[in-house]
């Protein structure tokens, strides 16, 4: 029964003042309306509420809420009639989907010190929820509870549902706890709503706790409960948890449905576990479930993720044979897979099949084709697809032309890009913000900075407001080219136009300054970022750590790197790589190794960029450590790249293990990694260390044959190697060869050759070399001083 209240209703629920129900009937009130209300009162007294409801439905389009309520109240109805009337009128407004009128009536009833019956109140709440009025539902429910109104499980259920729909899970859980305190036991609906909300936020563990609570309280989970929780497990990648729950579902005598199977298939396909997905498909068939369009969509997506386009095509054909209708999205998955793999002939065949099956081709499908042709560099065929679109009555959109424009911009073909813009305009399409952003990025890539600014002006002249992507493209362009001043000007213009920069733009400016060595300016941008309440990301901190490390300020870099934990961030592989590189440049092997071990202990797998500076730091003095690093790389299944191989080969040559250096070179070649100058120079050094002059000459000849041009280091190594074994004839030959190519020896090598010739009495040759080098500025020492100097 309705309960009475003794305090004022909140202002947000009050409509407007109205006369007390005890006042006399308004003499200006329409006589017909008064008569209609009298008949409704009689019907209510005769318990003919459905007939009364029909009469009210004819009145509500023509009379206001307050008019109906007040006139009925003023007609001095019997005490037990008015509550039924208000309940009936509330139901009529709810059924007619007139929430504002229902809310106004509720306010009038509450302001009159009354309350609807619990059934009418629940029907009212349900109508608000169905119409998406979740905030108002919570307001009205709170008013009822705070005023000690009569609410039940259903009322709580609708309030909890509203809280979850608004994304306020904590409110929903709080309402459930309040429900329990009032000794109103939550039902399956309440649990299902909260489990669904928790799963949506990937709080599957909390959802599972509610599921277990259901079982303890003998609230039996239904198919919705199981399917919701299975979906939660699948979306968080816990497929074992999902399948365990499916077993519990069977044991609980709850039959799975097509949704259960599709959910499990979705989880498997997302993880690329297609063999297991096929087994689920077989199980579905065994239990009599026929795959629907959604099933095929999931499987097509799974095969596409695994790059198995042929399986996707076969699946599509199977669906067609079985008469399963596939929607545009499903067809676009297959089309996208074919285009992504560059299989444009197959994509065209698929398009033909779609036509044969009377599938209406959409702009999305044809835009995918355009994008696919552009990706494989066949822009002519992309343009033919656009013609086909037009022939079939479809008008290409900005997205279509933007794809073509983007292709030309990526290739630096800006004239062609502008021609596409012109064609776009002739088709009655105005370039959008994305079009201009693409052009700005294209001109930026080709260093046509003035054009970037012209595009910005044109954009504004056409009434388009540049967005954060527009400015991001320009800031990035200037920063990449080292033009930090211009980037800062663009940034200031962005602020002046009230376009708020995001973390990415601040990161560009910080990284640009760090790359140029402007650490002070980088930190000034960082401070501005904090003042603007833009949260720095790990990218922000990594740029600063890298900048400090390159400047040799490694202690500051390390302090900054590990202070980020207080900001809710964690050092990643890039953070560690920057620090190791910094300490490597300073030759601090112990610190490099310490960071390397700390990195692994943190569960971060090293990358090749970790090993480059690490091996470089260790190669001269820590050959045993180099061996250990090589074992670590093997355990991580990390194949060395050319840089790592070169560092390793150089390290083993320095330590005299020429055999190991040659083994690594063979291993490198077997992997298809061609040796470069550094490789050959190290191997030549190794041969010369062993006195193997012929081997060094063979390596040089191989270097020339493979078109790996020698550098001055190559010749310096050869000259020095011959000098060390007193083969000054050979050293002189390499010296002449070096000059012929256009390289000059280093002062120390020149000194060694000249001193060796002098010691052998070949003063004239030494004098010639000394004269030649003095003329070229290699040696400032006079002929007499150099020829008289002792051998070093």
C-alpha positions in Angstrom: 0.0 0.0 0.0 1.0 3.6 -0.5 2.9 5.1 2.4 2.8 8.7 3.5 5.7 11.2 3.9 6.2 14.1 6.3 9.0 16.1 4.6 9.3 18.3 1.5 10.3 16.6 -1.7 13.6 17.7 -3.3 13.3 20.8 -5.5 14.4 18.9 -8.7 11.3 16.7 -8.4 8.9 19.6 -7.9 7.1 20.8 -11.0 5.2 23.9 -10.1 2.8 25.1 -7.3 -0.7 23.9 -7.5 -3.9 24.3 -5.5 -4.6 22.1 -2.6 -7.0 19.2 -3.2 -9.3 20.6 -0.6 -10.1 23.8 -2.6 -13.4 24.2 -4.5 -13.6 23.1 -8.1 -12.2 25.7 -10.5 -15.4 27.3 -12.1 -13.4 27.9 -15.3 -12.5 24.2 -15.8 -13.9 22.7 -19.0 -17.2 21.0 -18.2 -16.5 18.1 -20.5 -13.2 17.4 -18.7 -15.0 17.4 -15.3 -17.6 15.0 -16.7 -14.8 12.7 -18.1 -13.0 12.7 -14.8 -16.3 11.9 -13.0 -16.8 8.9 -15.3 -13.2 7.7 -14.6 -13.8 8.0 -10.9 -17.0 5.8 -11.2 -15.0 3.3 -13.3 -12.3 3.1 -10.6 -14.9 2.7 -7.9 -16.3 -0.3 -9.9 -12.7 -1.7 -10.2 -12.8 -1.3 -13.9 -9.3 0.2 -14.0 -8.4 -1.0 -17.6 -11.5 0.9 -18.9 -10.5 3.9 -16.9 -7.0 3.6 -18.4 -8.4 3.7 -21.9 -10.4 6.8 -21.1 -7.3 8.5 -19.7 -5.3 7.7 -22.8 -7.8 9.8 -24.8 -7.4 12.7 -22.4 -3.7 13.0 -22.0 -2.9 14.5 -25.5 -5.2 17.4 -24.7 -4.8 18.2 -21.0 -1.7 18.9 -18.9 -0.6 16.7 -16.0 -1.5 19.3 -13.4 -4.9 19.9 -14.9 -5.9 16.2 -14.7 -4.4 15.7 -11.3 -5.8 18.9 -9.7 -9.3 18.7 -11.1 -9.6 15.1 -10.0 -8.4 16.1 -6.6 -10.8 19.0 -6.4 -13.8 16.7 -7.2 -13.8 15.4 -3.6 -13.2 11.7 -4.6 -13.6 9.0 -1.9 -10.3 8.5 0.0 -9.5 5.2 -1.6 -10.2 6.4 -5.2 -7.5 9.1 -5.6 -4.5 6.7 -5.0 -5.9 4.3 -7.7 -6.4 7.3 -10.1 -2.8 8.5 -9.7 -1.4 4.9 -10.1 -3.5 4.5 -13.2 -2.5 7.9 -14.7 1.1 7.2 -13.9 0.8 3.8 -15.7 -0.8 5.6 -18.7 2.1 8.1 -19.0 4.7 5.3 -18.6 3.0 3.1 -21.2 2.7 6.0 -23.6 6.5 6.7 -23.3 5.9 10.2 -21.8 8.6 10.2 -19.1 8.5 14.0 -18.5 4.7 13.8 -17.8 5.2 10.8 -15.6 7.9 12.6 -13.6 5.7 15.6 -13.2 2.9 13.5 -11.9 5.2 11.7 -9.5 6.3 15.2 -8.2 2.7 16.3 -7.7 1.8 13.1 -5.8 4.9 13.4 -3.6 4.3 17.1 -3.0 0.8 16.2 -1.9 2.3 14.0 0.8 1.5 10.7 -0.9 3.4 7.9 -2.7 2.4 5.7 -5.6 1.8 2.0 -4.9 4.9 -0.2 -5.1 3.6 -1.8 -8.4 2.9 1.6 -10.0 6.3 2.9 -8.7 8.1 -0.1 -10.2 6.3 0.2 -13.5 7.3 3.9 -13.5 11.0 3.1 -12.8 11.0 0.5 -15.5 9.7 2.9 -18.1 12.4 5.4 -17.2 15.1 2.8 -17.5 13.7 1.6 -20.9 13.8 5.1 -22.2 17.4 5.6 -21.0 16.6 8.1 -18.2 19.1 6.5 -15.8 20.1 9.5 -13.8 16.4 10.4 -13.2 15.7 6.8 -12.2 18.4 7.0 -9.5 17.1 10.4 -8.3 13.6 9.1 -7.9 14.7 5.9 -6.3 16.9 7.8 -3.8 14.0 10.1 -2.9 11.9 7.0 -2.2 14.5 5.3 0.0 15.5 8.5 1.8 11.8 9.3 2.5 11.3 5.7 3.9 9.1 4.9 0.9 8.2 1.3 0.1 10.7 -0.3 -2.3 11.3 -3.9 -3.2 13.7 -6.2 -5.1 12.4 -4.9 -8.4 12.9 -1.2 -7.4 16.5 -2.0 -6.3 17.1 -3.9 -9.5 16.1 -0.9 -11.7 18.2 1.5 -9.6 21.2 -0.9 -9.8 20.7 -1.3 -13.6 20.7 2.5 -14.0 23.9 2.9 -12.0 25.6 0.2 -14.1 24.3 1.8 -17.3 25.8 5.1 -16.2 29.2 3.4 -15.6 29.0 3.9 -11.9 29.7 0.3 -10.7 30.6 1.4 -7.2 27.1 3.0 -6.9 25.6 -0.3 -8.1 27.5 -2.4 -5.7 26.7 0.0 -2.8 23.0 -0.3 -3.6 23.2 -4.0 -3.5 24.9 -3.8 -0.1 22.2 -1.5 1.1 19.6 -3.9 -0.2 21.2 -6.7 1.9 21.2 -4.5 5.0 17.5 -4.0 4.5 17.1 -7.8 4.4 16.0 -7.6 0.8 17.9 -10.5 -0.9 19.3 -9.7 -4.3 17.7 -11.8 -7.1 19.2 -13.2 -10.3 18.5 -10.0 -12.2 20.6 -7.9 -9.8 23.5 -10.3 -9.9 23.4 -10.5 -13.7 23.4 -6.7 -14.1 26.4 -6.3 -11.7 28.3 -9.2 -13.2 27.7 -7.7 -16.7 29.0 -4.3 -15.5 32.1 -5.8 -13.9 32.9 -7.9 -16.9 32.5 -4.9 -19.2 35.2 -3.1 -17.1 37.3 -6.3 -17.2 36.9 -6.8 -13.5 36.3 -10.5 -14.1 37.7 -11.6 -10.7 35.2 -9.4 -8.9 32.4 -10.7 -11.2 33.4 -14.3 -10.3 33.1 -13.4 -6.6 29.5 -12.3 -7.2 28.9 -15.5 -9.1 30.2 -17.6 -6.2 28.1 -15.5 -3.8 25.0 -16.3 -5.9 25.7 -20.0 -5.4 26.2 -19.6 -1.7 22.9 -17.8 -1.4 21.1 -20.4 -3.5 20.3 -17.8 -6.2 20.6 -20.0 -9.3 22.6 -18.6 -12.2 20.8 -18.7 -15.5 22.0 -18.8 -19.1 22.5 -15.0 -19.1 24.7 -15.2 -16.0 26.9 -17.9 -17.5 27.1 -16.3 -20.9 28.0 -12.9 -19.4 30.8 -14.3 -17.3 32.1 -16.5 -20.1 32.3 -13.4 -22.3 34.2 -11.6 -19.6 36.8 -14.4 -19.3 37.1 -14.5 -23.1 37.6 -10.8 -23.4 40.4 -10.8 -20.8 42.1 -13.7 -22.6 41.4 -16.3 -19.8 40.0 -19.0 -22.1 40.7 -21.7 -19.5 38.4 -19.8 -17.1 35.8 -19.5 -19.8 35.8 -23.3 -20.6 35.8 -24.2 -16.8 32.7 -22.1 -16.5 31.1 -23.8 -19.5 31.6 -27.1 -17.7 30.0 -25.7 -14.5 27.1 -24.6 -16.7 26.6 -28.1 -18.0 26.8 -29.5 -14.4 24.3 -27.0 -13.3 21.8 -28.2 -15.9 21.9 -24.9 -17.7 21.9 -25.6 -21.5 24.3 -23.5 -23.6 22.8 -21.7 -26.5 24.2 -20.2 -29.8 25.4 -17.2 -27.8 27.5 -19.4 -25.5 29.2 -21.1 -28.5 29.7 -17.8 -30.3 31.3 -16.3 -27.2 33.7 -19.2 -26.9 34.5 -19.1 -30.6 35.1 -15.3 -30.3 37.7 -15.9 -27.5 39.5 -18.7 -29.4 39.5 -16.7 -32.6 40.8 -13.6 -31.0 43.8 -15.7 -29.6 44.3 -17.3 -33.0 43.5 -20.8 -31.7 41.7 -21.8 -34.8 42.0 -25.6 -34.4 40.2 -25.4 -31.1 37.6 -23.1 -32.7 37.0 -25.8 -35.4 36.4 -28.4 -32.6 33.8 -26.0 -31.0 32.2 -25.7 -34.4 31.9 -29.5 -34.5 30.5 -29.7 -31.0 27.9 -27.1 -32.1 26.8 -29.3 -35.0 26.7 -32.4 -32.7 24.2 -30.6 -30.3 22.1 -29.4 -33.3 23.2 -25.7 -33.3 23.4 -24.2 -36.8 26.0 -21.5 -37.2 24.5 -18.1 -37.8 25.8 -15.0 -39.5 27.6 -13.9 -36.3 29.3 -17.3 -36.0 30.7 -17.0 -39.5 31.7 -13.4 -38.8 33.7 -14.5 -35.8 35.4 -17.3 -37.7 36.2 -15.1 -40.6 37.8 -12.6 -38.2 39.8 -15.4 -36.6 41.2 -16.6 -39.9 41.9 -13.1 -41.0 43.9 -12.5 -37.8 46.0 -15.6 -38.6 46.5 -14.4 -42.1 44.7 -17.4 -43.5 42.7 -15.7 -46.2 42.1 -18.9 -48.1 40.3 -20.4 -45.1 38.2 -17.2 -44.9 37.2 -17.5 -48.6 36.3 -21.2 -48.1 34.2 -20.3 -45.0 32.4 -17.6 -47.0 31.5 -20.1 -49.7 30.3 -22.5 -47.1 28.0 -19.9 -45.7 26.6 -19.1 -49.1 25.9 -22.8 -49.8 24.0 -23.1 -46.5 22.0 -20.0 -47.2 23.4 -18.0 -44.2 23.1 -14.3 -44.8 26.3 -12.4 -44.1 26.1 -8.7 -43.3 28.2 -5.9 -44.7 30.6 -6.0 -41.7 31.3 -9.7 -42.2 32.0 -9.3 -45.9 34.2 -6.3 -45.1 36.3 -8.5 -42.8 37.1 -10.9 -45.6 37.6 -8.1 -48.1 40.0 -6.4 -45.7 41.9 -9.6 -45.1 42.4 -10.1 -48.9 43.5 -6.5 -49.3 45.7 -6.5 -46.3 47.6 -9.5 -47.7 47.9 -7.7 -51.0 45.8 -10.4 -52.8 44.0 -7.9 -55.0 43.1 -10.4 -57.7 41.3 -12.6 -55.1 39.7 -9.4 -53.7 38.3 -8.6 -57.1 37.1 -12.2 -57.5 35.4 -11.9 -54.1 33.7 -8.7 -55.2 32.4 -10.5 -58.3 31.0 -13.3 -56.1 29.2 -10.7 -53.9 27.6 -9.3 -57.0 26.5 -12.9 -58.1 25.0 -13.5 -54.6 23.0 -10.2 -55.0 24.9 -8.6 -52.1 24.5 -4.9 -52.2 28.0 -3.4 -52.5 28.6 -0.6 -50.0 31.0 2.3 -50.0 32.9 0.5 -47.1 33.6 -2.5 -49.3 34.7 -0.5 -52.3 36.8 1.9 -50.2 38.6 -1.2 -48.8 39.4 -2.1 -52.4 40.7 1.4 -53.1 42.9 1.2 -50.0 44.1 -2.3 -51.0 45.2 -1.2 -54.5 47.0 1.8 -53.0 48.9 -0.4 -50.5 50.2 -2.5 -53.4 51.1 0.6 -55.3 48.5 0.1 -58.1 46.9 3.5 -57.9 45.5 3.2 -61.5 43.3 0.2 -60.5 42.3 2.1 -57.4 41.0 4.9 -59.6 39.2 2.3 -61.7 37.4 1.1 -58.6 36.2 4.7 -58.0 34.8 4.8 -61.6 33.0 1.5 -60.8 31.5 3.0 -57.7 30.1 5.9 -59.7 28.8 3.5 -62.5 26.9 1.6 -59.8 25.3 4.8 -58.5 27.6 5.2 -55.5 29.1 8.6 -54.8 32.8 8.4 -53.6 33.2 10.1 -50.3 36.0 12.1 -48.7 37.3 8.8 -47.3 37.7 7.4 -50.8 39.7 10.4 -52.1 41.7 10.8 -48.9 43.0 7.2 -49.4 44.3 8.2 -52.9 45.7 11.5 -51.6 47.4 9.7 -48.7 49.0 7.3 -51.2 50.5 10.1 -53.3 51.7 12.0 -50.2 53.4 8.9 -48.8 55.4 8.7 -52.1 56.1 12.4 -52.0 54.1 12.9 -55.3 52.5 16.1 -54.1 51.5 17.3 -57.6 49.4 14.0 -58.0 48.0 14.5 -54.5 46.8 18.0 -55.5 45.4 16.7 -58.7 43.3 14.3 -56.7 42.1 17.1 -54.5 41.1 19.0 -57.7 39.1 16.0 -59.0 37.5 15.6 -55.6 36.2 19.2 -55.8 34.9 18.7 -59.4 32.8 15.8 -58.0 31.2 18.2 -55.6 33.2 17.0 -52.6 34.8 19.6 -50.3 38.1 18.5 -48.7 37.6 17.8 -45.0 39.9 18.3 -42.1 41.5 14.9 -42.7 42.3 15.8 -46.3 44.2 18.9 -45.2 45.9 17.0 -42.5 47.1 14.4 -45.0 48.4 17.2 -47.3 50.2 19.0 -44.4 51.9 15.7 -43.4 52.9 15.1 -47.1 54.4 18.5 -47.6 56.2 18.1 -44.2 57.7 14.8 -45.3 59.1 16.5 -48.4 60.4 19.5 -46.3 58.1 21.9 -48.1 57.4 23.9 -45.0 55.9 27.0 -46.7 53.3 24.7 -48.4 52.3 23.4 -44.9 51.5 26.9 -43.8 49.7 27.6 -47.0 47.5 24.5 -46.6 46.8 25.7 -43.0 45.6 29.1 -44.4 43.5 27.5 -47.1 41.9 25.2 -44.6 40.8 28.2 -42.4 39.6 30.2 -45.5 37.3 27.3 -46.3 35.8 27.5 -42.8 37.5 24.4 -41.4 39.0 24.5 -38.0 42.4 22.9 -37.6 42.4 20.2 -35.0 45.0 18.6 -32.8 46.0 16.2 -35.6 46.6 19.1 -38.0 48.9 20.8 -35.5 50.4 17.5 -34.5 51.4 16.9 -38.2 53.1 20.3 -38.4 54.8 20.1 -35.0 56.1 16.6 -35.9 57.3 17.8 -39.3 59.3 20.7 -37.9 60.7 18.7 -35.0 61.9 15.8 -37.2 63.8 18.3 -39.4 65.3 20.0 -36.3 63.4 23.2 -36.8 62.4 23.6 -33.2 61.8 27.3 -33.3 59.1 26.9 -36.0 57.6 24.0 -34.1 57.3 26.2 -31.1 55.6 28.9 -33.2 53.1 26.4 -34.5 52.5 25.2 -30.9 51.8 28.8 -29.7 49.4 29.3 -32.6 47.6 26.2 -31.6 47.2 27.5 -28.1 46.0 30.9 -29.4 43.3 29.1 -31.4 42.1 27.2 -28.3 43.1 23.8 -29.7 44.3 21.9 -26.7 47.5 20.0 -27.3 47.6 16.4 -26.2 50.5 14.3 -24.7 51.7 13.3 -28.1 52.3 16.9 -29.2 54.2 17.7 -26.0 56.2 14.5 -26.5 57.2 15.7 -30.0 58.5 19.0 -28.7 60.3 17.3 -25.8 61.9 14.7 -28.1 62.8 17.3 -30.7 64.6 19.4 -28.2 66.4 16.4 -26.7 67.5 15.2 -30.1 69.1 18.6 -30.7 70.7 18.5 -27.3 68.5 21.3 -25.9 67.8 19.6 -22.6 66.9 22.9 -20.8 64.3 23.7 -23.4 63.0 20.1 -23.3 62.4 20.4 -19.5 60.7 23.8 -20.0 58.2 22.1 -22.3 57.8 19.3 -19.8 57.0 21.8 -17.0 54.5 23.5 -19.3 52.9 20.1 -19.9 52.5 19.6 -16.1 51.0 23.1 -15.7 48.5 22.3 -18.4 47.5 19.2 -16.4 48.5 16.8 -19.3 49.8 13.6 -17.8 53.2 12.7 -19.1 53.5 9.2 -20.6 56.3 6.7 -20.5 57.2 8.2 -24.0 57.7 11.6 -22.3 60.0 10.3 -19.7 62.0 8.1 -22.1 62.7 11.1 -24.3 64.0 13.1 -21.3 66.0 10.1 -20.1 67.5 9.6 -23.5 68.3 13.3 -23.8 70.1 13.4 -20.5 72.0 10.1 -21.2 73.3 11.4 -24.5 74.6 14.5 -22.7 76.5 12.3 -20.3 74.1 13.3 -17.4 73.5 9.7 -16.6 73.0 10.1 -12.9 70.1 12.5 -13.5 68.7 10.3 -16.2 68.7 7.3 -13.8 67.1 9.3 -11.0 64.3 10.5 -13.4 63.8 7.0 -14.9 63.1 5.4 -11.6 61.1 8.3 -10.1 58.2 7.6 -12.5 56.9 4.8 -10.3 55.4 7.4 -8.0 53.5 8.7 -11.1 51.9 5.3 -11.7 54.3 4.4 -14.6 57.0 1.8 -14.9 60.3 1.9 -16.7 60.1 -0.1 -19.9 62.6 -1.7 -22.3 63.3 1.7 -24.0 64.0 3.4 -20.6 66.6 0.7 -19.8 68.1 0.8 -23.3 68.6 4.6 -23.0 70.3 4.3 -19.6 72.5 1.4 -20.7 73.5 3.4 -23.8 74.4 6.4 -21.7 76.6 4.4 -19.3 78.1 2.5 -22.2 79.2 5.8 -23.8 81.0 6.6 -20.6 82.6 3.2 -20.5 80.9 2.3 -17.2 80.7 -1.5 -17.7 79.6 -2.3 -14.1 76.6 0.1 -14.3 75.6 -1.3 -17.7 75.6 -4.8 -16.3 73.7 -3.7 -13.2 70.9 -2.2 -15.3 70.8 -5.2 -17.6 70.3 -7.5 -14.6 67.7 -5.2 -13.0 65.9 -5.1 -16.3 65.6 -8.9 -16.5 64.6 -9.1 -12.8 61.7 -6.7 -13.6 60.4 -9.2 -16.2 61.4 -7.0 -19.1 62.9 -8.9 -22.1 66.0 -7.2 -23.5 65.9 -6.3 -27.2 68.7 -6.0 -29.8 68.9 -2.3 -28.9 69.8 -3.5 -25.3 72.6 -5.6 -26.6 74.2 -3.0 -28.9 75.5 -0.7 -26.2 76.0 -3.6 -23.7 78.3 -5.5 -25.9 80.0 -2.3 -27.0 80.8 -1.5 -23.3 82.0 -5.0 -22.5 83.9 -6.0 -25.7 87.3 -4.6 -24.7 87.8 -5.9 -21.2 85.0 -8.4 -20.4 85.1 -11.2 -23.0 83.6 -13.7 -20.6 80.7 -11.4 -20.1 80.3 -11.1 -23.9 80.1 -14.9 -24.0 77.4 -14.9 -21.3 75.4 -12.2 -23.2 75.5 -14.3 -26.3 74.1 -17.2 -24.3 71.3 -14.9 -23.0 70.4 -13.9 -26.5 70.2 -17.5 -27.5 67.9 -18.3 -24.6 65.6 -15.5 -25.6 65.6 -16.7 -29.2 66.9 -13.3 -30.2 68.8 -13.5 -33.5 71.7 -11.0 -33.5 71.5 -8.3 -36.2 74.5 -6.9 -38.1 75.3 -4.4 -35.4 75.5 -7.1 -32.7 77.5 -9.4 -35.0 79.9 -6.6 -35.7 80.4 -5.8 -32.0 80.9 -9.5 -31.2 83.3 -10.1 -34.1 85.3 -7.0 -33.1 85.4 -8.1 -29.5 86.7 -11.6 -30.3 89.3 -10.1 -32.7 90.6 -7.7 -30.0 90.9 -10.7 -27.6 92.8 -12.7 -30.2 90.1 -15.3 -30.8 90.1 -15.1 -34.5 88.6 -18.5 -35.0 85.5 -17.5 -33.0 85.3 -14.2 -35.0 85.3 -16.2 -38.3 82.6 -18.6 -37.0 80.4 -15.7 -36.2 81.0 -14.2 -39.6 79.9 -17.5 -41.3 76.9 -17.7 -39.0 76.0 -14.1 -39.9 76.2 -14.9 -43.7 74.1 -18.1 -43.3 71.3 -15.9 -41.8 71.4 -13.7 -44.9 73.1 -10.8 -43.1 75.7 -9.4 -45.4 79.0 -8.1 -43.9 79.6 -4.4 -44.1 82.7 -2.2 -43.7 82.9 -2.8 -40.0 82.8 -6.6 -40.4 85.5 -6.6 -43.0 87.7 -4.2 -41.1 87.5 -6.4 -38.0 88.3 -9.6 -39.9 91.2 -7.9 -41.7 92.5 -6.8 -38.3 92.2 -10.4 -37.2 94.3 -11.7 -40.1 96.9 -9.0 -39.6 97.1 -9.9 -35.9 98.0 -13.4 -36.9 100.5 -12.1 -39.5 98.3 -13.5 -42.3 98.9 -10.8 -44.9 97.5 -12.9 -47.8 94.3 -13.5 -45.8 93.9 -9.8 -45.2 94.4 -9.2 -49.0 91.8 -11.8 -49.8 89.3 -10.2 -47.5 89.9 -6.8 -49.1 89.4 -8.3 -52.6 86.2 -10.0 -51.4 85.1 -6.6 -50.0 85.6 -5.0 -53.5 83.9 -7.9 -55.3 80.8 -7.6 -53.1 80.7 -3.8 -53.6 81.4 -3.0 -50.0 83.5 0.1 -50.4 86.5 0.3 -48.1 86.9 3.3 -45.9 90.0 5.1 -44.5 89.8 2.7 -41.5 90.3 -0.3 -43.8 93.5 1.2 -45.4 94.8 2.4 -42.0 94.4 -1.1 -40.7 96.2 -2.6 -43.7 99.1 -0.1 -43.6 99.5 -0.5 -39.9 99.4 -4.3 -40.1 102.1 -4.5 -42.7 104.2 -2.0 -40.8 104.0 -4.2 -37.6 105.6 -7.1 -39.5 108.2 -4.8 -41.1 106.6 -5.3 -44.6 107.1 -1.6 -45.6 106.8 -2.5 -49.3 103.3 -3.9 -48.7 102.5 -0.9 -46.5 103.6 1.5 -49.2 101.4 -0.3 -51.8 98.4 0.1 -49.5 99.3 3.8 -48.9 99.4 4.5 -52.7 96.1 2.6 -53.2 94.6 4.6 -50.4 95.6 7.9 -52.0 94.3 6.7 -55.4 90.8 6.2 -54.0 90.9 9.6 -52.2 91.5 8.7 -48.6 94.2 10.0 -46.3 96.0 8.0 -43.6 95.8 9.0 -40.0 98.7 10.9 -38.5 99.8 7.9 -36.3 99.7 5.5 -39.3 101.6 8.0 -41.5 104.1 8.5 -38.8 104.6 4.7 -38.4 105.1 4.2 -42.1 107.5 7.1 -42.5 109.5 6.0 -39.4 109.7 2.4 -40.7 111.0 3.5 -44.1 113.6 5.7 -42.5 114.8 2.9 -40.2 115.3 0.8 -43.3 117.3 3.6 -44.9 114.6 4.4 -47.4 114.8 8.1 -46.5 113.8 9.4 -50.0 110.5 7.4 -49.9 109.9 8.6 -46.4 110.5 12.2 -47.4 108.1 12.0 -50.3 105.3 10.6 -48.1 106.0 13.2 -45.5 105.9 16.0 -48.1 102.7 14.7 -49.6 101.0 14.5 -46.2 102.2 17.9 -45.1 100.7 19.4 -48.3 97.4 17.7 -47.5 97.4 18.9 -43.9 97.7 15.5 -42.3 101.0 16.3 -40.6 102.2 19.7 -39.5 105.6 18.4 -38.4 108.6 19.5 -40.6 110.3 17.0 -42.8 113.5 17.3 -40.7 111.7 16.7 -37.4 109.7 13.8 -38.7 112.7 12.1 -40.3 114.8 12.6 -37.2 112.2 11.4 -34.8 112.7 8.0 -33.1 110.5 5.1 -34.0 107.5 4.8 -31.8 
